[in-house]
């Protein structure tokens, strides 16, 4: 499956769990770490964990394996590594502190289609 399709699936999984401020960044020209970052946040630890579980379940449905899932227990910043796509799920307080959108400000945003508007 192409990375653009994976980023869309990840965004849908986040949206299904009511993640807020979902942003996808094309990292190809600014980082060697991944081709895409998806950044979102939840309002509390349980929601942050639910978003991460939702992504894992969605990837399992499409036979896509996760490389790594870090930070689940604390649920302040969960990193979901899907190879060339990395999802950062923040607790809302942590998101403003780390401000990855500003840190990676040179990356262009990727258009994603979400059902909840």
ChimeraX attribute file (.defattr): number of C-alpha atoms within 10 A of each C-alpha:
attribute: neighborCount
match mode: 1-to-1
recipient: residues
	/A:1	8
	/A:2	7
	/A:3	14
	/A:4	15
	/A:5	11
	/A:6	19
	/A:7	25
	/A:8	18
	/A:9	19
	/A:10	26
	/A:11	23
	/A:12	22
	/A:13	23
	/A:14	29
	/A:15	21
	/A:16	16
	/A:17	18
	/A:18	19
	/A:19	23
	/A:20	16
	/A:21	12
	/A:22	18
	/A:23	18
	/A:24	25
	/A:25	21
	/A:26	21
	/A:27	21
	/A:28	15
	/A:29	10
	/A:30	14
	/A:31	13
	/A:32	9
	/A:33	13
	/A:34	16
	/A:35	19
	/A:36	26
	/A:37	27
	/A:38	24
	/A:39	24
	/A:40	25
	/A:41	27
	/A:42	26
	/A:43	14
	/A:44	14
	/A:45	18
	/A:46	14
	/A:47	19
	/A:48	28
	/A:49	24
	/A:50	20
	/A:51	26
	/A:52	27
	/A:53	18
	/A:54	19
	/A:55	25
	/A:56	19
	/A:57	14
	/A:58	18
	/A:59	18
	/A:60	12
	/A:61	10
	/A:62	11
	/A:63	10
	/A:64	15
	/A:65	13
	/A:66	16
	/A:67	11
	/A:68	11
	/A:69	16
	/A:70	14
	/A:71	15
	/A:72	19
	/A:73	10
	/A:74	13
	/A:75	21
	/A:76	21
	/A:77	25
	/A:78	22
	/A:79	20
	/A:80	25
	/A:81	18
	/A:82	23
	/A:83	16
	/A:84	18
	/A:85	23
	/A:86	24
	/A:87	24
	/A:88	21
	/A:89	30
	/A:90	29
	/A:91	23
	/A:92	20
	/A:93	14
	/A:94	13
	/A:95	19
	/A:96	12
	/A:97	8
	/A:98	12
	/A:99	12
	/A:100	13
	/A:101	18
	/A:102	9
	/A:103	9
	/A:104	15
	/A:105	12
	/A:106	14
	/A:107	19
	/A:108	15
	/A:109	16
	/A:110	17
	/A:111	13
	/A:112	16
	/A:113	11
	/A:114	15
	/A:115	7
	/A:116	8
	/A:117	5
